[in-house]
Structure formats: C-alpha cells, structure tokens
Amino acid sequence: MQGFDLSAEAAATQTGGRRALPPRAFRRGAGRTLKVLAATASMAGFAACLAYAVLSFGGLKVAPVLSGSMSDLMPIGSLAIVKPESASRVHVGDVVMFSAPGYYGHYTHRVRSITGTADNRVFTTKGDMNSAPDPWRLRSLNGRGRVGKFVADVPYAGYLVEYAHDWRTKLCLLVALCLGGAVIVLRRIWRPAARAHA
C-alpha cells in the first residue's frame, strides 16, 4: 500500500500550491504592521504638535470652520489660520475672526461696511454665502479691540481639531494606548516562553 506524504511540500501541492503561513511568521508580520502604524501615528502627532507650536510662536491663531457661510473661501472642516490685528487697521473686504456679542464661539466673516468715526468705529460683517448681513455690530472705541485677520486655511484639518476635543475621541485614544501597551507587555512575556520551548 502506498503511503501518504504529509510533508509541507506535499501538503502545498495537494492544496493547489498554497502553503499555510507559519504562526511565527504571522506574528512577525502582525508585529511589523503594528510598529509601522504606531510609528506613522507618532510622526503625524509630532508633526501636528510641531505645526501648532510654530503657529503659536509666530503669533498666529487657529480655529476649525464648522459652517458653510464662507465655503467659497474656506470649506467646512478647514482649519482657519489668523493673525491678531488691531481693529483700527481693518478695512472693508477683510476676512476677520471675532467673538460676536451675545453669541457663542468664534465667527470668521468678511467686513461688509465700516461706519462711525475714527474714535468709534462700527463694523458690519457678513458670510459670503449668507443672503443677509450678520445681526450683530462690532464696535471699536478709541481704536481699541483686536480681531484675527485671515491668513490661510488647511483643508480637513479642522475636523481633527474639533474631534480632538470630543470626549469620545479621547476615550478611543486612551483605549488604543492601553491596548498597544498590553500588546507590547504580552509580547515580552511570551517571547522568553517561546524560546524556552523551542
């Protein structure tokens, strides 16, 4: 009676040329993938922190764009970059970031008109995509007051900034860090045991 060859080569031939990936090779591949992902995430985080530090050092401010009132200039989800500017140096047509009186948060709209005197300037703003001017009026007495004058925007970066403040995002990052730490610890524990059995 002819026996069966159960060697790896024969098994690969009988299954159409496919060879099962050894568990050790699978673990090595998974470990390398995790290392690449961790390195990529670390580099991205470092780059974001560095960019934020450079902007802050240069006196610039950033804020996410959460509405489409200026979508012709800054799409929703962009990160608006502004520099502090004295209200006395703001002109009609400038795009500025400000805190609207009686409203929550920051707005980045275009200056539509400036009335009053040099000592008491009144600014009217409007979003480019809005049909009517903003309901509020911004006032500058004796040239005092500052706004953020628009410099540039970074597409999609506003989503990252906005989600980073969400507690669910922070929880997911914490869980990911804990899982990553657990994987590293377990690998260090299992590796000596695997070598002892080899």
C-alpha positions, 0 to 999 in steps of 0.5 A, a space after each residue: 500500500 502506498 503511503 501518504 506524504 504529509 510533508 509541507 511540500 506535499 501538503 502545498 501541492 495537494 492544496 493547489 500550491 498554497 502553503 499555510 503561513 507559519 504562526 511565527 511568521 504571522 506574528 512577525 508580520 502582525 508585529 511589523 504592521 503594528 510598529 509601522 502604524 504606531 510609528 506613522 501615528 507618532 510622526 503625524 502627532 509630532 508633526 501636528 504638535 510641531 505645526 501648532 507650536 510654530 503657529 503659536 510662536 509666530 503669533 498666529 491663531 487657529 480655529 476649525 470652520 464648522 459652517 458653510 457661510 464662507 465655503 467659497 473661501 474656506 470649506 467646512 472642516 478647514 482649519 482657519 489660520 489668523 493673525 491678531 490685528 488691531 481693529 483700527 487697521 481693518 478695512 472693508 473686504 477683510 476676512 476677520 475672526 471675532 467673538 460676536 456679542 451675545 453669541 457663542 464661539 468664534 465667527 470668521 466673516 468678511 467686513 461688509 461696511 465700516 461706519 462711525 468715526 475714527 474714535 468709534 468705529 462700527 463694523 458690519 460683517 457678513 458670510 459670503 454665502 449668507 443672503 443677509 448681513 450678520 445681526 450683530 455690530 462690532 464696535 471699536 472705541 478709541 481704536 481699541 479691540 483686536 480681531 484675527 485677520 485671515 491668513 490661510 486655511 488647511 483643508 480637513 484639518 479642522 475636523 481633527 481639531 474639533 474631534 480632538 476635543 470630543 470626549 469620545 475621541 479621547 476615550 478611543 485614544 486612551 483605549 488604543 494606548 492601553 491596548 498597544 501597551 498590553 500588546 507590547 507587555 504580552 509580547 515580552 512575556 511570551 517571547 522568553 516562553 517561546 524560546 524556552 520551548 523551542 
